[in-house]
Amino acid sequence: MTAELNSILSLEVPLIVEVAQRRMALAEAVNLVHGAIIEFPQASDGELRVLVNNKVVGAGTAVKVGENFGVRISRVGDVAARVQAMGS
């Protein structure tokens, strides 16, 4: 590998695992209080989207790693799509 490629591959990018998503009226969001519960239409054991720079690059399922939360990757996009997501 060239030094340039090694330099690019060592860059850190934001990785997001999306547990769920829901739209709500602004009035509802403003009225949220400590202890409020927001229900999501997704099953708790469903597939999670994995995003880089807010672009989907794969999916996985939640796993427990010791006392921490992790994601077991079950699907990834092709290399070109992943590189494009990281570059924009």
N, C-alpha and C positions, 0 to 999 in steps of 0.2 A: 504494500500500500504506500501511496505517496504521503509525504508529510502533510500536504493540504487535506487529503481525505481523512487522515488520522485526526487532524485538528477539527474538521467538521464533525466527525463521528463522536468526538469528546464533548461537544456542546450539550448543555442541559436544556431540556424543553419541558414545559408543563404537561404532566400526564394526569388525566382526570378519569375517574371511574364514576359513571353516572348510575346512581342507585335507582332513581325515579325522577319523574318530571310531571308537573301539574300546573295548569293555568288557574289563576283565581283573580277575582275582582280586586282592584287596588284597595277598595274599602275593607275587604276581608284581610288583606295583608297588613294594612295599617292597624287593624284592630287585634292583631296577634299579641298574646301575652305569654309571659313565662309559664311553662307547663302545658301550653296548648298542644293539641295533637292534630297533625295534618294527615289526612288519609290520602293515599296514592292508589291509582287504579292498577298498579303493577303487583304481581305476586311477590312475596318476600324472598322466595327461592328462585326467582326468574333470572333470565340472562341479563348481565350488566354490560352497558356499552363502555368501551375503552376509547378515550379521545386524546389526541395530541393536538395542541393549538386549537382546541374546540372543533376538531374534525375527527370523525369516527375512523379508527384504524383497526378495530377488532371488537371482540366480545368475550365474556368469561362468566364464571360463576363465583359467588362469594365463598371463601374458605376461612377457617380459623387457623392462624399460624401462631402457636403459643397463646399469648394474651392479645395478639394483634389480629387485625382484619387483613385479608389478602384476596387476590383474585386469581383464579386458575384460568388461564387463557384457553378458550375453546375454538376461537376462530380469529384469524388475522387477514387483513386485506393483502393484496399483492404488494410487492416491494415498491413499485412506482407510486402507488396511492399513498403508502406510508411516507415515502420521501417527500412527496408533494405536500402532505399534511404538515410535515415538520418545517417546510420551507416558507410557508405563507402565514 
